[in-house]
Amino acid sequence: MAEHDPNESHGHSVAAWTCVSILLLASLVMAASVLWPNVALFIVGAVIALIGVIAGKWLSMAGYGAKPPAPREPLELH
């Protein structure tokens, strides 16, 4: 069984949480556009989704993303 590495964040970062939160809002708006047929509402949801992806990438590039894992020592084979 693999050990848990404390250096791995598994994507728990401000950038990831912001991106996912905005994308959840976008999916809610787009789902509403299916319940109440409205193309404009769907387009608004798609724009919100695009904003979520851009915000997540921008925050990640600004240093709020997951930190890269520390380099591991090579395994020695006997």
C-alpha positions as CSV (number, residue, x, y, z in Angstrom):
1,M,0.0,0.0,0.0
2,A,1.3,3.5,-0.9
3,E,2.2,5.9,1.8
4,H,0.6,9.3,2.1
5,D,3.0,12.0,1.0
6,P,2.5,15.2,3.0
7,N,4.0,17.2,0.1
8,E,1.1,16.4,-2.2
9,S,-1.8,18.9,-2.1
10,H,-4.2,17.0,-4.4
11,G,-5.3,20.3,-5.9
12,H,-6.5,21.8,-2.7
13,S,-5.7,25.4,-3.5
14,V,-7.3,28.8,-3.8
15,A,-7.1,28.6,-7.6
16,A,-8.8,25.2,-7.7
17,W,-11.5,26.1,-5.3
18,T,-12.3,29.3,-7.1
19,C,-12.4,27.6,-10.5
20,V,-14.6,24.8,-9.3
21,S,-17.0,27.2,-7.4
22,I,-17.4,29.4,-10.5
23,L,-17.9,26.3,-12.7
24,L,-20.6,25.0,-10.4
25,L,-22.4,28.3,-10.6
26,A,-22.1,28.2,-14.4
27,S,-23.5,24.7,-14.5
28,L,-26.4,25.7,-12.4
29,V,-27.2,28.6,-14.7
30,M,-26.9,26.4,-17.8
31,A,-29.1,23.7,-16.2
32,A,-31.7,26.4,-15.5
33,S,-31.6,27.3,-19.2
34,V,-32.6,23.8,-20.0
35,L,-35.5,23.8,-17.5
36,W,-36.8,27.1,-18.8
37,P,-35.7,27.1,-22.5
38,N,-33.7,30.2,-22.9
39,V,-30.7,30.5,-25.2
40,A,-29.6,33.8,-23.7
41,L,-29.4,32.2,-20.2
42,F,-27.4,29.3,-21.6
43,I,-24.9,31.7,-23.2
44,V,-24.6,33.6,-19.9
45,G,-23.8,30.2,-18.2
46,A,-21.2,29.5,-20.9
47,V,-19.6,32.9,-20.3
48,I,-19.5,32.3,-16.6
49,A,-17.8,28.9,-17.2
50,L,-15.2,30.6,-19.4
51,I,-14.6,33.2,-16.7
52,G,-14.2,30.3,-14.1
53,V,-11.5,28.6,-16.2
54,I,-9.7,31.9,-16.8
55,A,-9.8,32.8,-13.1
56,G,-8.5,29.4,-12.1
57,K,-5.6,29.6,-14.5
58,W,-4.8,33.2,-13.7
59,L,-4.8,32.5,-9.9
60,S,-2.6,29.4,-10.5
61,M,-0.1,31.5,-12.4
62,A,-0.2,34.2,-9.7
63,G,1.0,31.6,-7.2
64,Y,-2.3,30.5,-5.6
65,G,-2.2,27.1,-7.2
66,A,-1.0,23.8,-5.9
67,K,2.7,23.7,-5.2
68,P,4.7,21.2,-7.2
69,P,5.7,18.1,-5.3
70,A,9.2,17.9,-3.8
71,P,11.6,15.8,-5.7
72,R,11.9,12.2,-4.5
73,E,15.1,10.4,-3.8
74,P,15.8,7.6,-6.3
75,L,15.1,4.1,-5.2
76,E,18.2,1.9,-4.5
77,L,17.9,-1.6,-5.9
78,H,20.0,-4.2,-4.1
